[in-house]
Amino acid sequence: MQQEVVLAMLAKEPAYGYALRARLSAALGPLGDAMNAGQIYVTLTRLEKAGLVASEEATSTEGPARKVYGLTSAGQERVGAWLAEVSWPRPDLAEFHLKLVAAAAAGLADPLAIVDQQRRELLRRLRDAQRAAMAEPDRSDAALLLEGIVLRLQADLRWLEACERNWTERRGNL
Amino acid sequence: MSDTADTPVLRTRGLRKQYGKGEVLVRAVAGVDLDVASGETVAVMGPSGCGKSTLLHVLGGLDRPSEGEVWLDGRRIDRLGEKALARMRREAVGFVFQGFHLMDELTAVENVELSALLAGNSPRAARRRATELLERVGLADRAGFLPAALSGGQRQRVAIARALCNEPRVVLADEPTGNLDSAATLDVLRLFESLHEAGHTLVIVTHDDRIAATADRLISMRDGAFVDETRLAGGTSGKLGALAGLEG
């Protein structure tokens, strides 16, 4: 599990480990099944060592004492930087998706602004790939590879359109 | 009229266009300031109904704004009379539409030369110009074909040749690849690219990412207003390898 994702899920408010896991499961649906609970605790421990997360024992009348995890100011900074960074050319759909979810939940950034930023980057690459494709003679080997790049970029751009629609509607419903 | 490089070919200030009134008032264009420089390709993207087609119509004098100014080549056009406006459209603007808008009963070359004839050129000069343009769009051998005998991509290329017939100051295109398959889209992209290289000024409204990506500048439009603007030129060369799984 990427550390930044765990951090971002804490941006809205501190949470118990299991609540954190529930937040991720809600955002990822069946894709979240691959995560195991242990992973999250290992990541939290690392983050705490790095000074990005601080924990507190919550007193409880029944059952064992549980830790509540929250962001330190360094952690908050890291989340802000992660939201602003564009992750292409290694697109990680889940990471980008969680970025939008976390940004909206914590009110840290406008999901639509993140979508716009990503779109700009993808369109620049599409422009380059297309220019390279147009410069190739028809049916050259290189043209075929470039066509593959163009089609992938188009697929990503279509998904961004879906993200835009979805987050526009949600914002309207707030 | 001014022809200096720093006068924008197209300029709008406080442009608004609305339809209806009261509860059914639609603000299709809600305050747009735009400058398009000579030789620039600008793409306007946005969801259906965001006002981009209306904007294009107002830019080309097909429709009048409710408020604001439109300048073409240093000349204010939103207050021109009907006759002067029609003349301006014929001589200074080339239009390309999603549905091609060719005359079904005219051949390709006749469709192209028609606008030259309407602008007062001799039949001989008009035919020469049309033949030249069809060659340029790669359709010299289809000059005598009716639109019905041409593919979608070929029809759009005829429409682009027609748009260029009177050497317009600006070409305005409304979803030019909207009715085309992938191969025909690539032909049209190549053609727009060559127009760009030849120094033409282009404004394209579209939701096709591929054609938007050919622009120098990309404007996002939502609810009648510009919400984002990006310069695409001078981007990422060298990173394409990473997109194909080649590192470094």
Contacts between the chains, C-beta under 8 A, distances in Angstrom:
chain1	res1	chain2	res2	distance
A	89	B	239	5.9
A	89	B	242	4.0
A	89	B	243	5.1
A	90	B	242	7.6
A	116	B	220	6.7
A	116	B	227	7.8
A	116	B	228	4.9
A	119	B	220	8.0
A	120	B	218	7.6
A	120	B	228	7.8
A	120	B	230	4.5
A	120	B	232	7.8
A	122	B	209	8.0
A	123	B	209	6.6
A	123	B	212	6.4
A	123	B	213	5.0
A	123	B	218	6.3
A	123	B	230	7.2
A	123	B	232	5.8
A	124	B	213	7.9
A	124	B	232	5.4
A	124	B	235	3.5
A	124	B	236	5.1
A	125	B	235	7.2
A	125	B	236	5.4
A	125	B	239	6.9
A	125	B	240	7.2
A	125	B	243	6.3
A	126	B	209	6.1
A	126	B	210	6.9
A	126	B	213	4.0
A	127	B	213	4.2
A	127	B	214	6.7
A	127	B	232	5.1
A	127	B	233	7.9
A	127	B	235	6.1
A	128	B	235	5.7
A	128	B	236	5.3
A	128	B	237	5.8
A	128	B	239	7.6
A	128	B	240	5.8
A	129	B	240	5.8
A	129	B	243	6.9
A	130	B	189	6.7
A	130	B	210	6.5
A	130	B	213	5.7
A	130	B	214	6.8
A	131	B	193	7.6
A	132	B	240	6.4
A	133	B	186	7.7
A	134	B	186	7.3
A	134	B	189	6.6
A	134	B	190	5.4
A	134	B	193	6.2
A	145	B	244	5.9
A	146	B	240	7.7
A	148	B	244	7.1
A	149	B	240	6.5
A	149	B	243	4.8
A	149	B	244	5.7
A	150	B	210	7.2
A	152	B	243	7.1
A	153	B	209	7.7
A	153	B	243	7.3
A	154	B	209	5.8
A	154	B	210	6.8
A	157	B	209	4.5
A	158	B	209	7.9
A	164	B	47	8.0
A	165	B	47	7.6
